[in-house]
């Protein structure tokens, strides 16, 4: 199941079927967009995103898609 998190021009999509909740995206994001809820990554405050793509690169399962990456 894919879930979109959108604010303004930025969309972050997380595929919860691929997400294993290890938290690499949480650790990689310099502006703390991600958190784990129920063992899955969720994106909060997407408007704060600096579009660095660290989350996409950090996820070992390819569960994160970003409109800027």
Phi, psi and omega in degrees: 000123178265140178234130179265137173240118189227139171208125183061231182271355185262131173232127174246125180248129178243124177271103185290346174286330180269334184290126178256000175071029180280344172085016178298326178293322179298313181292325186281330186287118182286345180245016172056048178286328188260151170212163178260131176225124180061030179079012180228151177285141172228152179254126178240156177051049182303330179298342179276351184300136179259009174058042181272345178069013179299325181295316180297316182288331183280333185286115182287348183255001180064034184275350184246129172242142182227135184296341181261356187251000000 
